[in-house]
Amino acid sequence: MKTILISGGGGYLGTYLTQELLKNYKVTVYDGFYFKWLFKNKRKIKYNNRLKFIKKDINQVSSNDFKGIDVVCDLNGIPNDPSSELNKKYTWNVNYKGRKKFAKIAKNCGVKRYIFNSTCAVYGYNKKIVNENSITNPLSTYAKANLKAEKEIYQMKNKNFKVNILRNSTLFGFSQNLRLDLVINIFVNSYLEKRRISVNGDGKQWRPFISLTDVAKIYKLLIGDEKYPSFITNLVAFNSTIKDLALKVIKYFKGSVDQVEFNRENKDNRNYRTKSINLRKYFKSLKFSSFSSEIDKLIKGIKKYKIKSDTSTVRMKFYKQKFLNKN
Ligand SMILES: NC(=O)c1ccc[n+]([C@@H]2O[C@H](COP(=O)([O-])OP(=O)(O)OC[C@H]3O[C@@H](n4cnc5c(N)ncnc54)[C@H](O)[C@@H]3O)[C@@H](O)[C@H]2O)c1
């Protein structure tokens, strides 16, 4: 049985991915565990006899951490544009330097595949639909640091060390370490709490999306077949304007259009659509999960775990507090 190390595996995507990979593999989660659910609930997790934790900062990594590890999934770091601007030096130190050092040591220790979770934010503002061959245009510190890390890690690839760069769209869906600062999750939670959805600007801005379920399916395919070569791919299930997305959520709840309000002063200038050449090329069997099944699971989970918008679910709130306490 292969052993997978998930760096940043205690977060939103990682908490879900860890439980999915445990069905077939041994999993080591390397994380500072800033968000606690996974760390505190090890006993409740199925197949936890195969689960190991390494609680450390990314920059404290050493070769001992990779003993017996076949594949690394790197989901670590500051995970969005606004939080990355709170402390640019910290963002460069973790998202670029820390993640690069992690990959370098993993390669020296004989890890066979390195899957680096990146972001479609590397394309920045763009009127055209971008694909993997489009010119990158990172605007935020987050996008710049991630792009530099992914470029330098991709250069490390060889026949014994395969590297896959997954440029994620905005994620949505349920994880016990839920994020309530991602647009679909925000809209669903807002409808549950207030029966209203608030859209920034006029809502005409486009964004690409993919669910946690679909991202985990892609990880499983990649890990399950050693023949996959090194490649860079966008991960996108669909593109939507924010206004259409709000209406889609309203339709799911069988609500009415006047439950959507527009916060026109709070203009959102981010506007981009992505497609993928490599997703179809490498994952022909992939079927995306339906929007409504993801929302069903999200609602059930929010209610079951009584999840609220606070420092553990909104990354800006968490990192503001973290940097305030340190400086
Ligand atoms: N969520 C999205 O919509 C989205 C979109 C595109 C890309 N991504 C990327 O996917 C990855 C996972 O995103 P997420 O939403 O799960 O983020 P997250 O914030 O929930 O998870 C990041 C994890 O990294 C850990 N971490 C952060 N700094 C650390 C450090 N210095 N040392 C050790 N551990 C540290 C945190 O404890 C956390 O568990 C990130 O790399 C993010 O940039 C996410």
The ligand as a Gaussian input file, in Angstrom:
#p B3LYP/6-31G(d) Opt

LIG

0 1
 N       -9.899000      26.955000      -1.574000
 C       -9.826000      27.403000      -2.815000
 O      -10.806000      27.893000      -3.412000
 C       -8.524000      27.298000      -3.560000
 C       -8.481000      27.729000      -4.884000
 C       -7.285000      27.646000      -5.583000
 C       -6.165000      27.127000      -4.963000
 N       -6.223000      26.716000      -3.661000
 C       -4.997000      26.197000      -3.038000
 O       -5.278000      24.937000      -2.475000
 C       -4.555000      24.740000      -1.267000
 C       -5.513000      24.369000      -0.158000
 O       -6.473000      25.391000       0.010000
 P       -7.454000      25.381000       1.245000
 O       -8.652000      26.141000       0.853000
 O       -7.603000      24.001000       1.760000
 O       -6.614000      26.258000       2.290000
 P       -6.522000      26.127000       3.890000
 O       -6.112000      27.465000       4.414000
 O       -7.763000      25.553000       4.419000
 O       -5.362000      25.055000       4.085000
 C       -3.991000      25.377000       4.124000
 C       -3.353000      24.536000       5.212000
 O       -1.964000      24.893000       5.295000
 C       -1.590000      24.976000       6.662000
 N       -0.503000      25.940000       6.771000
 C       -0.504000      27.247000       6.384000
 N        0.686000      27.802000       6.642000
 C        1.472000      26.834000       7.183000
 C        2.812000      26.781000       7.637000
 N        3.591000      27.881000       7.626000
 N        3.306000      25.603000       8.106000
 C        2.517000      24.494000       8.158000
 N        1.235000      24.473000       7.756000
 C        0.712000      25.638000       7.269000
 C       -2.823000      25.435000       7.404000
 O       -2.782000      25.014000       8.770000
 C       -3.946000      24.768000       6.611000
 O       -4.292000      23.546000       7.188000
 C       -3.798000      26.031000      -1.014000
 O       -2.473000      25.888000      -1.476000
 C       -4.533000      27.044000      -1.860000
 O       -3.695000      28.090000      -2.288000
 C       -7.375000      26.780000      -2.957000

